[in-house]
Amino acid sequence: MENIRPTTRTRARPATVRQLVYWFLKRLVDIVGSALLLVVLSPILLVIAIAIACDSGLPVIYRCQRIGRYGRPIIVLKFRTMRDGSHHHLEEMLTADEELRLEYGQRRKLRDDPRRTRVGGFLRRTSLDELPQLVNVLAGEMSLIGPRPYMPGELADRPEADRILGVRPGITGLWQVNGRSDRTFDERVALDVNYIEHRGFRLDASIALRTFVAVISGRGAY
């Protein structure tokens, strides 16, 4: 695993009682919620795993390195949606096609990515590929709601890095319910900072409800 230097934590103001209660209850909801969802959704998880194996073979889980709280590297779990060697294919495509290179530079994603499998395209549109991250939430590496985890180097030299990496990354968040991949990378960063500045029970509940609408509509999911 790549050695990533954790962010420097500056001295912060003492937490208020309200903040301490919020942090405690948020973690409690993460533990109980992720455990219940893993049990309830286990038949769906099994069906998805079988579909991936039948469509494009093993493995069915993709382990990707991301940056967690305080800049610590974590391994985030996802259902595999790409073909083998997708990273090498990406480099070749971006080198050969300037338009794709520009699109990837703006959003860190490709709308019509030829590396996706047939099942993978469906999983991406419905966000079902993110379900294995419930294990990351249960382990304390992620939260149900928070900024999406960034790839190593994505926040390098950005002034917002310490603020964003000061909280646990989430399965869903403000970016996911506000256009997702239709947003530029700069807009994604701004939305994450906005969430951190205003996070609380009301905002988390709003994001949770809007997540269902976003998943059903499929807007920005690719």
C-alpha positions as protocol buffer text, in pm:
chain_id: "A"
residue {
  index: 1
  type: MET
  ca { x: 0 y: 0 z: 0 }
}
residue {
  index: 2
  type: GLU
  ca { x: 125 y: 345 z: -89 }
}
residue {
  index: 3
  type: ASN
  ca { x: 263 y: 534 z: 209 }
}
residue {
  index: 4
  type: ILE
  ca { x: 55 y: 848 z: 251 }
}
residue {
  index: 5
  type: ARG
  ca { x: 146 y: 1115 z: 501 }
}
residue {
  index: 6
  type: PRO
  ca { x: -149 y: 1193 z: 731 }
}
residue {
  index: 7
  type: THR
  ca { x: -272 y: 1549 z: 737 }
}
residue {
  index: 8
  type: THR
  ca { x: -156 y: 1785 z: 1008 }
}
residue {
  index: 9
  type: ARG
  ca { x: -428 y: 1846 z: 1264 }
}
residue {
  index: 10
  type: THR
  ca { x: -432 y: 2202 z: 1383 }
}
residue {
  index: 11
  type: ARG
  ca { x: -547 y: 2293 z: 1731 }
}
residue {
  index: 12
  type: ALA
  ca { x: -924 y: 2325 z: 1725 }
}
residue {
  index: 13
  type: ARG
  ca { x: -1169 y: 2484 z: 1963 }
}
residue {
  index: 14
  type: PRO
  ca { x: -1299 y: 2257 z: 2237 }
}
residue {
  index: 15
  type: ALA
  ca { x: -1606 y: 2065 z: 2123 }
}
residue {
  index: 16
  type: THR
  ca { x: -1941 y: 2181 z: 2254 }
}
residue {
  index: 17
  type: VAL
  ca { x: -2182 y: 1944 z: 2430 }
}
residue {
  index: 18
  type: ARG
  ca { x: -2407 y: 1958 z: 2123 }
}
residue {
  index: 19
  type: GLN
  ca { x: -2120 y: 1853 z: 1897 }
}
residue {
  index: 20
  type: LEU
  ca { x: -2020 y: 1568 z: 2128 }
}
residue {
  index: 21
  type: VAL
  ca { x: -2380 y: 1440 z: 2135 }
}
residue {
  index: 22
  type: TYR
  ca { x: -2398 y: 1463 z: 1754 }
}
residue {
  index: 23
  type: TRP
  ca { x: -2070 y: 1275 z: 1704 }
}
residue {
  index: 24
  type: PHE
  ca { x: -2173 y: 1002 z: 1952 }
}
residue {
  index: 25
  type: LEU
  ca { x: -2519 y: 952 z: 1801 }
}
residue {
  index: 26
  type: LYS
  ca { x: -2384 y: 966 z: 1447 }
}
residue {
  index: 27
  type: ARG
  ca { x: -2141 y: 682 z: 1521 }
}
residue {
  index: 28
  type: LEU
  ca { x: -2418 y: 487 z: 1697 }
}
residue {
  index: 29
  type: VAL
  ca { x: -2642 y: 524 z: 1393 }
}
residue {
  index: 30
  type: ASP
  ca { x: -2352 y: 414 z: 1171 }
}
residue {
  index: 31
  type: ILE
  ca { x: -2297 y: 95 z: 1371 }
}
residue {
  index: 32
  type: VAL
  ca { x: -2663 y: -2 z: 1411 }
}
residue {
  index: 33
  type: GLY
  ca { x: -2763 y: 111 z: 1062 }
}
residue {
  index: 34
  type: SER
  ca { x: -2482 y: -63 z: 874 }
}
residue {
  index: 35
  type: ALA
  ca { x: -2530 y: -386 z: 1071 }
}
residue {
  index: 36
  type: LEU
  ca { x: -2905 y: -392 z: 1004 }
}
residue {
  index: 37
  type: LEU
  ca { x: -2862 y: -307 z: 637 }
}
residue {
  index: 38
  type: LEU
  ca { x: -2604 y: -582 z: 589 }
}
residue {
  index: 39
  type: VAL
  ca { x: -2849 y: -835 z: 734 }
}
residue {
  index: 40
  type: VAL
  ca { x: -3158 y: -707 z: 549 }
}
residue {
  index: 41
  type: LEU
  ca { x: -2977 y: -665 z: 217 }
}
residue {
  index: 42
  type: SER
  ca { x: -2781 y: -990 z: 233 }
}
residue {
  index: 43
  type: PRO
  ca { x: -3002 y: -1165 z: -30 }
}
residue {
  index: 44
  type: ILE
  ca { x: -2950 y: -872 z: -270 }
}
residue {
  index: 45
  type: LEU
  ca { x: -2576 y: -873 z: -202 }
}
residue {
  index: 46
  type: LEU
  ca { x: -2564 y: -1244 z: -286 }
}
residue {
  index: 47
  type: VAL
  ca { x: -2760 y: -1199 z: -610 }
}
residue {
  index: 48
  type: ILE
  ca { x: -2531 y: -915 z: -719 }
}
residue {
  index: 49
  type: ALA
  ca { x: -2221 y: -1122 z: -643 }
}
residue {
  index: 50
  type: ILE
  ca { x: -2354 y: -1415 z: -850 }
}
residue {
  index: 51
  type: ALA
  ca { x: -2448 y: -1181 z: -1137 }
}
residue {
  index: 52
  type: ILE
  ca { x: -2097 y: -1032 z: -1148 }
}
residue {
  index: 53
  type: ALA
  ca { x: -1934 y: -1376 z: -1138 }
}
residue {
  index: 54
  type: CYS
  ca { x: -2154 y: -1503 z: -1422 }
}
residue {
  index: 55
  type: ASP
  ca { x: -2102 y: -1190 z: -1631 }
}
residue {
  index: 56
  type: SER
  ca { x: -1728 y: -1129 z: -1598 }
}
residue {
  index: 57
  type: GLY
  ca { x: -1585 y: -1383 z: -1354 }
}
residue {
  index: 58
  type: LEU
  ca { x: -1405 y: -1332 z: -1026 }
}
residue {
  index: 59
  type: PRO
  ca { x: -1336 y: -1141 z: -810 }
}
residue {
  index: 60
  type: VAL
  ca { x: -1673 y: -982 z: -739 }
}
residue {
  index: 61
  type: ILE
  ca { x: -1533 y: -731 z: -487 }
}
residue {
  index: 62
  type: TYR
  ca { x: -1303 y: -448 z: -589 }
}
residue {
  index: 63
  type: ARG
  ca { x: -1069 y: -320 z: -317 }
}
residue {
  index: 64
  type: CYS
  ca { x: -961 y: 35 z: -387 }
}
residue {
  index: 65
  type: GLN
  ca { x: -723 y: 252 z: -190 }
}
residue {
  index: 66
  type: ARG
  ca { x: -874 y: 578 z: -67 }
}
residue {
  index: 67
  type: ILE
  ca { x: -791 y: 843 z: 190 }
}
residue {
  index: 68
  type: GLY
  ca { x: -977 y: 821 z: 521 }
}
residue {
  index: 69
  type: ARG
  ca { x: -1004 y: 1041 z: 826 }
}
residue {
  index: 70
  type: TYR
  ca { x: -689 y: 1241 z: 908 }
}
residue {
  index: 71
  type: GLY
  ca { x: -535 y: 1133 z: 578 }
}
residue {
  index: 72
  type: ARG
  ca { x: -494 y: 769 z: 675 }
}
residue {
  index: 73
  type: PRO
  ca { x: -512 y: 525 z: 383 }
}
residue {
  index: 74
  type: ILE
  ca { x: -807 y: 286 z: 388 }
}
residue {
  index: 75
  type: ILE
  ca { x: -923 y: 5 z: 161 }
}
residue {
  index: 76
  type: VAL
  ca { x: -1276 y: 79 z: 40 }
}
residue {
  index: 77
  type: LEU
  ca { x: -1490 y: -213 z: -77 }
}
residue {
  index: 78
  type: LYS
  ca { x: -1707 y: -199 z: -388 }
}
residue {
  index: 79
  type: PHE
  ca { x: -1870 y: -447 z: -618 }
}
residue {
  index: 80
  type: ARG
  ca { x: -1647 y: -477 z: -923 }
}
residue {
  index: 81
  type: THR
  ca { x: -1789 y: -287 z: -1221 }
}
residue {
  index: 82
  type: MET
  ca { x: -1480 y: -273 z: -1444 }
}
residue {
  index: 83
  type: ARG
  ca { x: -1295 y: -528 z: -1651 }
}
residue {
  index: 84
  type: ASP
  ca { x: -951 y: -657 z: -1551 }
}
residue {
  index: 85
  type: GLY
  ca { x: -665 y: -415 z: -1612 }
}
residue {
  index: 86
  type: SER
  ca { x: -896 y: -114 z: -1612 }
}
residue {
  index: 87
  type: HIS
  ca { x: -628 y: 120 z: -1475 }
}
residue {
  index: 88
  type: HIS
  ca { x: -393 y: 42 z: -1763 }
}
residue {
  index: 89
  type: HIS
  ca { x: -675 y: 83 z: -2014 }
}
residue {
  index: 90
  type: LEU
  ca { x: -761 y: 421 z: -1862 }
}
residue {
  index: 91
  type: GLU
  ca { x: -405 y: 546 z: -1908 }
}
residue {
  index: 92
  type: GLU
  ca { x: -407 y: 432 z: -2270 }
}
residue {
  index: 93
  type: MET
  ca { x: -744 y: 596 z: -2341 }
}
residue {
  index: 94
  type: LEU
  ca { x: -648 y: 928 z: -2183 }
}
residue {
  index: 95
  type: THR
  ca { x: -320 y: 933 z: -2370 }
}
residue {
  index: 96
  type: ALA
  ca { x: -489 y: 867 z: -2705 }
}
residue {
  index: 97
  type: ASP
  ca { x: -798 y: 1089 z: -2670 }
}
residue {
  index: 98
  type: GLU
  ca { x: -770 y: 1455 z: -2570 }
}
residue {
  index: 99
  type: GLU
  ca { x: -1148 y: 1493 z: -2525 }
}
residue {
  index: 100
  type: LEU
  ca { x: -1160 y: 1203 z: -2279 }
}
residue {
  index: 101
  type: ARG
  ca { x: -857 y: 1345 z: -2101 }
}
residue {
  index: 102
  type: LEU
  ca { x: -1036 y: 1678 z: -2057 }
}
residue {
  index: 103
  type: GLU
  ca { x: -1355 y: 1510 z: -1930 }
}
residue {
  index: 104
  type: TYR
  ca { x: -1160 y: 1300 z: -1679 }
}
residue {
  index: 105
  type: GLY
  ca { x: -963 y: 1604 z: -1563 }
}
residue {
  index: 106
  type: GLN
  ca { x: -1284 y: 1792 z: -1484 }
}
residue {
  index: 107
  type: ARG
  ca { x: -1482 y: 1515 z: -1313 }
}
residue {
  index: 108
  type: ARG
  ca { x: -1236 y: 1228 z: -1245 }
}
residue {
  index: 109
  type: LYS
  ca { x: -1489 y: 1005 z: -1425 }
}
residue {
  index: 110
  type: LEU
  ca { x: -1597 y: 916 z: -1779 }
}
residue {
  index: 111
  type: ARG
  ca { x: -1966 y: 922 z: -1871 }
}
residue {
  index: 112
  type: ASP
  ca { x: -1938 y: 644 z: -2132 }
}
residue {
  index: 113
  type: ASP
  ca { x: -1658 y: 437 z: -1987 }
}
residue {
  index: 114
  type: PRO
  ca { x: -1585 y: 137 z: -2215 }
}
residue {
  index: 115
  type: ARG
  ca { x: -1412 y: -44 z: -1929 }
}
residue {
  index: 116
  type: ARG
  ca { x: -1743 y: -118 z: -1756 }
}
residue {
  index: 117
  type: THR
  ca { x: -1896 y: -463 z: -1767 }
}
residue {
  index: 118
  type: ARG
  ca { x: -2262 y: -517 z: -1854 }
}
residue {
  index: 119
  type: VAL
  ca { x: -2359 y: -576 z: -1491 }
}
residue {
  index: 120
  type: GLY
  ca { x: -2121 y: -300 z: -1386 }
}
residue {
  index: 121
  type: GLY
  ca { x: -2310 y: -41 z: -1587 }
}
residue {
  index: 122
  type: PHE
  ca { x: -2634 y: -130 z: -1406 }
}
residue {
  index: 123
  type: LEU
  ca { x: -2463 y: -125 z: -1067 }
}
residue {
  index: 124
  type: ARG
  ca { x: -2317 y: 218 z: -1135 }
}
residue {
  index: 125
  type: ARG
  ca { x: -2649 y: 366 z: -1247 }
}
residue {
  index: 126
  type: THR
  ca { x: -2826 y: 236 z: -937 }
}
residue {
  index: 127
  type: SER
  ca { x: -2531 y: 292 z: -697 }
}
residue {
  index: 128
  type: LEU
  ca { x: -2561 y: -70 z: -583 }
}
residue {
  index: 129
  type: ASP
  ca { x: -2186 y: -109 z: -632 }
}
residue {
  index: 130
  type: GLU
  ca { x: -2139 y: 96 z: -313 }
}
residue {
  index: 131
  type: LEU
  ca { x: -2323 y: -148 z: -83 }
}
residue {
  index: 132
  type: PRO
  ca { x: -2010 y: -340 z: 34 }
}
residue {
  index: 133
  type: GLN
  ca { x: -1894 y: -16 z: 196 }
}
residue {
  index: 134
  type: LEU
  ca { x: -2139 y: -93 z: 477 }
}
residue {
  index: 135
  type: VAL
  ca { x: -1853 y: -314 z: 602 }
}
residue {
  index: 136
  type: ASN
  ca { x: -1625 y: -9 z: 602 }
}
residue {
  index: 137
  type: VAL
  ca { x: -1886 y: 181 z: 803 }
}
residue {
  index: 138
  type: LEU
  ca { x: -1920 y: -99 z: 1057 }
}
residue {
  index: 139
  type: ALA
  ca { x: -1540 y: -107 z: 1094 }
}
residue {
  index: 140
  type: GLY
  ca { x: -1531 y: 266 z: 1171 }
}
residue {
  index: 141
  type: GLU
  ca { x: -1342 y: 363 z: 855 }
}
residue {
  index: 142
  type: MET
  ca { x: -1642 y: 534 z: 697 }
}
residue {
  index: 143
  type: SER
  ca { x: -1978 y: 682 z: 790 }
}
residue {
  index: 144
  type: LEU
  ca { x: -2318 y: 635 z: 630 }
}
residue {
  index: 145
  type: ILE
  ca { x: -2318 y: 1009 z: 548 }
}
residue {
  index: 146
  type: GLY
  ca { x: -2014 y: 1224 z: 476 }
}
residue {
  index: 147
  type: PRO
  ca { x: -1782 y: 1333 z: 195 }
}
residue {
  index: 148
  type: ARG
  ca { x: -1708 y: 1055 z: -53 }
}
residue {
  index: 149
  type: PRO
  ca { x: -1356 y: 915 z: 4 }
}
residue {
  index: 150
  type: TYR
  ca { x: -1094 y: 1069 z: -220 }
}
residue {
  index: 151
  type: MET
  ca { x: -823 y: 887 z: -413 }
}
residue {
  index: 152
  type: PRO
  ca { x: -458 y: 936 z: -308 }
}
residue {
  index: 153
  type: GLY
  ca { x: -328 y: 1266 z: -439 }
}
residue {
  index: 154
  type: GLU
  ca { x: -666 y: 1414 z: -535 }
}
residue {
  index: 155
  type: LEU
  ca { x: -657 y: 1669 z: -253 }
}
residue {
  index: 156
  type: ALA
  ca { x: -284 y: 1740 z: -278 }
}
residue {
  index: 157
  type: ASP
  ca { x: -206 y: 2111 z: -233 }
}
residue {
  index: 158
  type: ARG
  ca { x: -574 y: 2198 z: -188 }
}
residue {
  index: 159
  type: PRO
  ca { x: -644 y: 2435 z: 104 }
}
residue {
  index: 160
  type: GLU
  ca { x: -965 y: 2244 z: 188 }
}
residue {
  index: 161
  type: ALA
  ca { x: -782 y: 1914 z: 243 }
}
residue {
  index: 162
  type: ASP
  ca { x: -746 y: 1931 z: 623 }
}
residue {
  index: 163
  type: ARG
  ca { x: -1112 y: 2020 z: 672 }
}
residue {
  index: 164
  type: ILE
  ca { x: -1241 y: 1746 z: 444 }
}
residue {
  index: 165
  type: LEU
  ca { x: -1005 y: 1483 z: 587 }
}
residue {
  index: 166
  type: GLY
  ca { x: -1101 y: 1580 z: 941 }
}
residue {
  index: 167
  type: VAL
  ca { x: -1421 y: 1374 z: 916 }
}
residue {
  index: 168
  type: ARG
  ca { x: -1497 y: 1016 z: 820 }
}
residue {
  index: 169
  type: PRO
  ca { x: -1579 y: 974 z: 450 }
}
residue {
  index: 170
  type: GLY
  ca { x: -1933 y: 858 z: 377 }
}
residue {
  index: 171
  type: ILE
  ca { x: -2126 y: 623 z: 151 }
}
residue {
  index: 172
  type: THR
  ca { x: -2356 y: 911 z: 60 }
}
residue {
  index: 173
  type: GLY
  ca { x: -2332 y: 1284 z: 111 }
}
residue {
  index: 174
  type: LEU
  ca { x: -2413 y: 1629 z: -22 }
}
residue {
  index: 175
  type: TRP
  ca { x: -2226 y: 1568 z: -348 }
}
residue {
  index: 176
  type: GLN
  ca { x: -2419 y: 1246 z: -418 }
}
residue {
  index: 177
  type: VAL
  ca { x: -2758 y: 1419 z: -389 }
}
residue {
  index: 178
  type: ASN
  ca { x: -2653 y: 1725 z: -589 }
}
residue {
  index: 179
  type: GLY
  ca { x: -2564 y: 1585 z: -928 }
}
residue {
  index: 180
  type: ARG
  ca { x: -2273 y: 1356 z: -843 }
}
residue {
  index: 181
  type: SER
  ca { x: -2058 y: 1306 z: -1150 }
}
residue {
  index: 182
  type: ASP
  ca { x: -2237 y: 1585 z: -1337 }
}
residue {
  index: 183
  type: ARG
  ca { x: -2046 y: 1818 z: -1105 }
}
residue {
  index: 184
  type: THR
  ca { x: -1689 y: 1924 z: -1167 }
}
residue {
  index: 185
  type: PHE
  ca { x: -1421 y: 1822 z: -919 }
}
residue {
  index: 186
  type: ASP
  ca { x: -1402 y: 2177 z: -780 }
}
residue {
  index: 187
  type: GLU
  ca { x: -1778 y: 2174 z: -722 }
}
residue {
  index: 188
  type: ARG
  ca { x: -1749 y: 1840 z: -543 }
}
residue {
  index: 189
  type: VAL
  ca { x: -1486 y: 1983 z: -307 }
}
residue {
  index: 190
  type: ALA
  ca { x: -1705 y: 2290 z: -240 }
}
residue {
  index: 191
  type: LEU
  ca { x: -2005 y: 2070 z: -157 }
}
residue {
  index: 192
  type: ASP
  ca { x: -1797 y: 1864 z: 85 }
}
residue {
  index: 193
  type: VAL
  ca { x: -1678 y: 2178 z: 265 }
}
residue {
  index: 194
  type: ASN
  ca { x: -2038 y: 2302 z: 278 }
}
residue {
  index: 195
  type: TYR
  ca { x: -2147 y: 1976 z: 441 }
}
residue {
  index: 196
  type: ILE
  ca { x: -1872 y: 1995 z: 704 }
}
residue {
  index: 197
  type: GLU
  ca { x: -1964 y: 2353 z: 791 }
}
residue {
  index: 198
  type: HIS
  ca { x: -2334 y: 2277 z: 834 }
}
residue {
  index: 199
  type: ARG
  ca { x: -2347 y: 1910 z: 933 }
}
residue {
  index: 200
  type: GLY
  ca { x: -2597 y: 1807 z: 1195 }
}
residue {
  index: 201
  type: PHE
  ca { x: -2897 y: 1582 z: 1252 }
}
residue {
  index: 202
  type: ARG
  ca { x: -3125 y: 1780 z: 1020 }
}
residue {
  index: 203
  type: LEU
  ca { x: -2881 y: 1789 z: 728 }
}
residue {
  index: 204
  type: ASP
  ca { x: -2793 y: 1420 z: 767 }
}
residue {
  index: 205
  type: ALA
  ca { x: -3163 y: 1326 z: 766 }
}
residue {
  index: 206
  type: SER
  ca { x: -3221 y: 1539 z: 456 }
}
residue {
  index: 207
  type: ILE
  ca { x: -2929 y: 1375 z: 273 }
}
residue {
  index: 208
  type: ALA
  ca { x: -3050 y: 1027 z: 370 }
}
residue {
  index: 209
  type: LEU
  ca { x: -3398 y: 1096 z: 226 }
}
residue {
  index: 210
  type: ARG
  ca { x: -3264 y: 1264 z: -88 }
}
residue {
  index: 211
  type: THR
  ca { x: -3030 y: 970 z: -147 }
}
residue {
  index: 212
  type: PHE
  ca { x: -3327 y: 745 z: -225 }
}
residue {
  index: 213
  type: VAL
  ca { x: -3451 y: 996 z: -484 }
}
residue {
  index: 214
  type: ALA
  ca { x: -3103 y: 1026 z: -635 }
}
residue {
  index: 215
  type: VAL
  ca { x: -3064 y: 648 z: -658 }
}
residue {
  index: 216
  type: ILE
  ca { x: -3406 y: 604 z: -823 }
}
residue {
  index: 217
  type: SER
  ca { x: -3348 y: 886 z: -1071 }
}
residue {
  index: 218
  type: GLY
  ca { x: -2992 y: 780 z: -1144 }
}
residue {
  index: 219
  type: ARG
  ca { x: -2894 y: 1141 z: -1204 }
}
residue {
  index: 220
  type: GLY
  ca { x: -2519 y: 1190 z: -1226 }
}
residue {
  index: 221
  type: ALA
  ca { x: -2448 y: 819 z: -1165 }
}
residue {
  index: 222
  type: TYR
  ca { x: -2195 y: 682 z: -1412 }
}
